[in-house]
Structures are given as C-alpha cells and as structure tokens.
Amino acid sequence: MNHTRFWGIEDVSITECDHRILAENLTATHDVPPFNRSPYDGFAIRSSDSKHASMNHPITLKVVETIGAGQVAEHEIESGMAVRIMTGAKIPDGADAVIMLELVKELIIDGETHIQIKRSVKKDENISFQGEDTQEGTVLVKAGTKITPGIVAILATFGYHTVSVYKRPVVGILSTGTELLDVNEDLQPGKIRNSNAYMCAAQVRAMGAEVRIYQHREDNFDSLYKSIKESLQETDVLITTGGVSVGDYDFLPEVYKKLGAEVLFNKVAMRPGSVTTVAVFEEKWLFGLSGNPSACFVGAELFVRPVILKGMNMLKPHCRVTKATLSRDFPKPNPFTRFVRATLSEEIDGNVVKPAGLDKSSSVSSLVEANCLIALPGGTRGWEKGSEVGVITWHGEGSEWPWDHPLFSKSSAIKTVEKQL
C-alpha cells in the first residue's frame, strides 16, 4: 500500500458520475429548505387569529389567494386573512402557522371563499423552517466516498451539474498458457477455455476501473515479454493469470526480472493463491495471479482491489471483515492461512457461513454461490460446526487496514480449537 498513488482527478457530468469516487468534499451551497415552507396542503394563517377557536366557537377567515409549490403569495397576511397553500410552497409574509386542509371547513360567503376553524393553532405549527434540514456550508459527503443514487440527489439539489472525481485506472488483463482457448472456440484435447480473463474483468469493473482484455499468450518467454511490455504502455495496472509458479513454463518471474520491475513479494503463505506475485515498474502495477480460477479470484479481491480503490482515495479500500458461525465441519488442516469460498447469510441469531462447493483452487463452480471468504488462520487442524470464524466479503462498505479482528490471528484460532477439545 506504500506504493499506491492517485490515478488523477477529472470533472464529469452528473449524468455520468454513478459509482465514481468523489475527489472533493460535497458541501451545501445553500440552506435546505431555502425558505420557510409548508409541509402540507392547507391554509397559511396568523396563529393569533385561532387563539379562541373551539368546536363551540369556530372562527372564520377570508381566503385571499391560492399558491402552489414554486409560487409566492402576493398578499401579506393580516388578521382575518388566510392563504390556500400547497405542499412545498413558501410561507406568505405575515403568516406564522399552517392549518392542515382536513381540519378546516370551506364556506362561500357573499361569493367569496372563507374557512372555518374549530381549534387553535400554535405559532410555527406545520412550518418547515429555512435551513432545518441542512445549512449552507455544511459538508454533506466527504471526498473518497463512492457516489450512490442518494448522493446524486444531493448533487442535483445543490446545483452540482459537474463533479470532481478520481480517475479510473486502466487495468489490462493478460492470461497465459498454451492450453487456453477463446470462449468461442470448441474444446480440444488438453485445452480449456480462458475463464480467468473474463472473471477478472468483471471483478475489476465492479471495483470501478476500466478494463482491457488482451489476447491470451502461449507459454513462450519472448512473446510473453513483448506482450507485457506493450500492454504496460497503455495501462496503469496489468493483471496476468498463470505462469507464476515454478514449472518449466512459468516465465513471469523472469519477465519481471528482464523488465527491471521491483518485486514486492513473490508467493504468499496462503491457500488458494500461494503463487501470487506483485511487482511495480515505472509507477505501473504488475499482478501475477494464479492460473487456477478460484485462486485467481481470491488474489484479485485481496491484492488488486485495495490498490485500485486506494488510487481513487477510497476511504476503506480493503474487503470488509466480519465474523460468523460455521454451519458445518471443515476438517481440512491449515498449514497456511486458508480462504474458503463460502456463502454468508444473516439469521436471527447472527451471521452464519458455510463453505460453497468444492474447495480446490481449480474449482469454478464454488464461485457461483460464494459471496464471501472464510478466513482460517494457519496452524490449525480443521474447524468444527459452531465455531466462530472470520469472514471477508467484497460487497458493500469496505474495511480499513490492518484487519485487527481477533479471529484473523493464529493465537485466536489455537485458543478456539483448544476450547473445542
């Protein structure tokens, strides 16, 4: 995260700012309401006129005009007068209360409209006062916040027809492997279709970045080096999938070396995705993710997400962390931290989580139902149903760093297992 940088700032139209990240605080440019107004349909009156009104002694007021929202009364209200007023209209000068329409009786006297009131109305009753919702100069939304439909409403309310947002990085995706086919090709012996590129593209778009999918490359050092070097000329981030392990055809570590890239780390003590490699080159990012679909998915959420969102100054760029109760046994031992694709649900007694599908890094089907990752610290021999576990989810508001939840620590995991025993 120390290597992250802002992608830049640009102004966009209010019609094109959905899901973008605010680059400046959103401030109220005027009071809301901007004037005293009526929250109901009714009649604007002087409260003193109704002081002695009752069921047995109703008072009668003359209606001098009718105003709707967006209109201003021509008359100043004097004693004995009333103005028919619609919801949202400005309170006429001289009036200090509004009586609701259903509380009056309309009469015609000598061809003119009057109202009869049978109850007293207090001063300031049924008036929405200027600035009671928001006062001019108030910071409504902080920079670094993702723009939602509600924020768009705020932008429109205060006249922001353009808004400053952080630029979206351009993320290139290049899959490697001689075994790969395009999605429109028929299967061949020993071949598989390239699912990683399209999966990663969907993940990255959900993070708010622009995507460029490059034609996958066979396991050849020279062609791979050329493709990566060319791709870096037009991207801020380049994700490669496959080719980062220790096999005879895993060329990416050597590609990084020839480029002169600074490798931040090579391999992680985790499952799946242990072969993940991350490097930086001339302020460009290189993410070498596993060729196994589930491992690739996990690597993108854990490592690519915070870099993209931090570059757009997202206040909480990391996946959200929470806790849940394990709904069934997970007997697999964990020499390394394990991230299990899972389904999180909210129940009356709290969050419940269960593993989704086959727990292998090559599994694709487990990603269909998964909406979270169970985080199981390394050094444990499995987990029993009913255990409290840490959960990572990429939906909704994110988290800050570090993840200091006790369920993510090895010591906490050991204590949990000891308690079970």
N, C-alpha and C positions, 0 to 999 in steps of 0.2 A: 504493500500500500504506500510505502515511502516513495515509490517510483511513479505513482499516478500523477496525472496532470489534467488540467481542464481542457476540454475539447474546443473551447471558444464560446462566444456569445453571438446571438443573432436575434433580430426582431422579426416576428412572424405575425400574420393576421390572426385575429381572434377566431376565425373560422378554420384555422389550421394548427391550433395550439393544443389540441387534445392529447393528453398523456405526456406532453413535454414537461421539462423541469424548469421552474421559474428561476431566472438569473438575478432578480432583484425583488426586494420586498414589495408586496402589493399593499398600497396604502389608500385609505379612504380619501377621495378628492372633495367630498362634501358630506354634510350631515345626512343621516338616514333615520327617519324621514327628513326631507329637505325643508319641510314646513309642518306646522301643526295640521293634522288632517283627521278625517273621520274614519274610524274602522268599521262603521256600519252604515246601512241605509237608514235615514231617519230625518230629524229636524234639528238644526243648529239654533240654540236659544240662549237667552241670558238666564243663568240659574236662579237669579233673584226673583224672576217672574214666577217661578214654580214653587216658591217657598211655602205658600199656604195651600197648595193644591192637594186635594184628597178626593176620595170616592164620593163624599157628600158635597164637596165644594170644588168642582172642577174649574180650571181656569181656561180661558180661550185666548189664543194668539193668532194674529193675522199672518198668513204666508205671503211674503212679498216677492219671492222668486224661487226658482229651482236651479240647482247647479249639479253637474255631474263631474266625474273624475277628469282632471285636466282643465276645468273651468274655474273662474274666480268670481266670487259674488260682486255685484255692482253696488249693493247696499251695505252700509254699516248697520249692524243690528242695534236697534234701540228697544227700549222697554215696550212690550206688547207685540213685538215682531218675531217671526221665525222664518228660516230659510230651509226649504226642502233640499237635503244634501245626500249625495250618493257616496258609497264606499270609496275612499281614497281622495275625495275632494278636499280642498283647502278650507279650513275653518274660517268663516267670514269674520271680519273685524267686528269687535263688539260682542261676539258670542263667546261663551266660556264653558259650554256643555253641549252634548248631543243626546237627545232622547230617541230611543230606537223606534222604528216605524210601527212595530206591533204594539207599542204602549200608548199610542195616541188614536184619537178618533177624528177623522176628517169631516168637516162641515162646510156647507156653502151658505154664506150669509150675505144677502144683498148682492148675489152674483160673484162674490169673492171667496177664495178658499181660506178656511181657518182650521186650526187644530184645537182639540180639547184634551187637556192633560189632567189626569186624576191622581198624580203622585208628584212628590217633589224630586228635583234633580240636583245633585251636588255639583259644586264648581269643579271643573276639569273632568267631569264624568264622561266616559266614552270619547276621549280625545287621545290620539297618538301624537306625542309631542316631538318636535324637531330634535333630532339627534338622539332619541331614546334608544334606538337600535345601534347606531354607530355614529361616532363623532368624527368630524373632519380631522385628518392626520393620523388616525388610528391605523396601526399595522395589522392588517387582516390575515395575510398569509406570508410566511417567511420564505425567503429565497431558498432553493433546494427542495421545494415541495412539488410533487407531481400534480399537474393540472387535471382536476376532475370536472365533471359536469357542474358541480356546485361552485367550483372556483370560476368556471366560465361565466356563470351567472353573476358572480361578483365583478368580474372584468367588465361585463356589459353594463352593470349597474353604475359603475364609476367611470365609464367612458373610455376604457382601455381598448381601442379598436385594434391596436397592435400591442404586443407584449414581448419583453426581452426573455429569451430562454437560452439554455445551454445547447450548443450544437450537438447533434447526434454523431457519434463516431461511425466511421465506415468500417464494418467488420467483414473481412474476407474469410471464406471457408473453403479449404482445400483438403479433400480426402485422398489418402494414399493407399496403394495396394493393387497389385496386378490382378487380384481376384475380383475387383469391383466391376459391376455393370451399371449402366444408367438405368433409371427406373422404368424406362420404356422398352428395355431390351428383354428378350426371353432368357430364361435361365439356361445356363450351360454347365457341363460337368466341372466341378471345382470352383464355380463362380457364385457370387452373391450380389444382390443389388445394393447400391450405395444408399443406405438409410441414414447414416450419420450426418451427412451434409444437410439434408432437409430437416432432420430433427434439430440440429444445432441452429439452423437458420430460424426456425420457429421460436426457439428459446431466446435467441438474440433479439429478434423483433419484439418479443414480449418484454425484453429489458429496455426497449426504446431506441435501439441502434438501427442503422441502415445495414443492409446485408448484400454481399456479392458472393454468389456461389461460383467457384471456378471448376473447370473440368477436372475430374479426378486424375491422378497421375499414377503410372505404374511404378514398381519398385526399381527405380533407376536413379543413381545418385545425381548424374549430370542434369537430367531433365527435371528432377525434383528441385535441385538448387536453382536452376534457371526460373522455374515457375514461382518459387517462393520469392526470389529477388525481384521479379517483375511485379508480383502481387503487392509487395510492400510499397511500391511506388504510388499506389492508388488506394491504400487502406491505412487506417490507424491501428487496427488490430488484425492479426492473421491467426485463425484457428486451423491447425492441421489435425487430422484424425488418423491414427495409425502410424507405424514407423518409428515409435519412440521407445521400444523395448530393447532387448539385447540379441535379437535374432540376426541372422545373416543379412536380411534385407531391411533392417531398421536403420535407415540412413539419417534421420533427422538430427541426432546429436552431432554428427559430422557436418551436416549442413549449417547448423548454428555456429560451429567452430570456424568453418570457412567464411561465413558472413562476418565474423568478428563480433557476434552478439554476446551480451553478458547473460550468462545463465544464472537465474536467481535461485532455482533449485531444479534438481533432476531426480525424480522419484520421490514418493511420499509414503510414509508408513500408514497406509490405509487400504481398505478394500471396499468397493472396487476402485480402480483408477490409480494403482500404485505407480504406474509408469508415467504419470503426468509430469511434464516438463514445462517450465515457464522461463522465457528469456526476453530481454529488451534490446532493441537495436535502433539507434538514432531516433529515440523517442517513439518508436513503434513497438508494439507488443506481439510476441510470438507465444501462442499457447499450443503446446504439443499434447493433445489429448489421446487417450487410448482409442484403439480401433474397435473395441468391444462397445456395443451400443449403450448399455447401462452404465459402464464406466465412463464413457464419453459424456453422457447426460449429467452424471454426478460432478464430473470435473468442470463442466460449463457452469453449473449452478454455484459451486463452491469457489471457483477461482476467476472465471470470466466475469460473472455478474458484478462483484464488488469493484472491479477495475472500470467497467463501463459506467456504472452508476456513480462512482466517486468522481469520475471525469466530468459528470454532469452535476456535481456538487449535491448529489442526493444525500439528505441528512442521515439516513440509515441505509447504507448500500448493501449490507450483508443479508443473507437469508434470515428470516425470523426464527427465533428459537423459542420453544415452549416445552412442556412436559406432558406426558400421557401415561396411561396404564396399558401394559402389554396384554392383549386379549388372548394370546396363545403362546405356548412354549417356543423359544428359539434356541435350540440346543447346540447350534454350531459354535465352537470355540473361536475366540477372537485374539490372535497374537497381535494384530494391528487393530486400530480403530476401524470399525465396520459401519458403513452407511447402507441401511437396508431399505429398499423401496417399499413403501407402505401406504396404507390408507388411514387417514386420521378422521375421526368423527366426534362430534360433540354430543354427549349424553347427559342425562340428569345428574349423574354422579361425577361428571367431569369428562375430560378428553380420553378417548380410547383409541388405540392404534393397533393395527395388525399388519404383518408382512403381506406384500402383494405379489402373488405369483412365484415363479422360480427365482431363487436367489443366486443367480450366476451372472457374471459381468457380461456374458454374451447374450443374455436374455433380453428380448424385445417386448414380449407380452406383459412382463411385470410393470412396464411403464404405462400401460393403458389405464389402469385403475389408480396408480400411485399419485398421491397429492402431497407426499412428504417423504422424508428420510428419517428412519430411526437411527440415532447415533449411539452406537455401543462402544464404549472405550476399550482399548486393547488390554490384554492381560486377564480376560475373563473366560470362563469355560461354558458359556451359554447363559441363557436367561429363561426364567420361568414365567408362566402366565401369572398376571397380577403384579409383576414388577413395575416400578415407576422408572420410566426411561426418558431420555432427552429426545426431542423431535425437532427437525429442521424443515421449514416449509418456505416455498418461494412465492406464496400468494399473499397479497395484502401488504401491510406495512412491514418494513424490514427491521433489522437489528443493528445496533452499533457494535463496535469491536472493543475489547475482546468478548467472546462468548464466555461470560463468567458464571453461567448456570452450573451449580454443583453437579448436576447429572452428567456433565461432559468431562468430568475428571476421573482419572483412573482410581484414585483413592475412594471416591464415592461409589464407583462400581464394585470395588472389592468389599466395601462395607455392606453394600446391598446383598451381595452373594453370601457373605458371612452370616447376615441376618437370616437369609433363607435357610441356610444349613442349620 
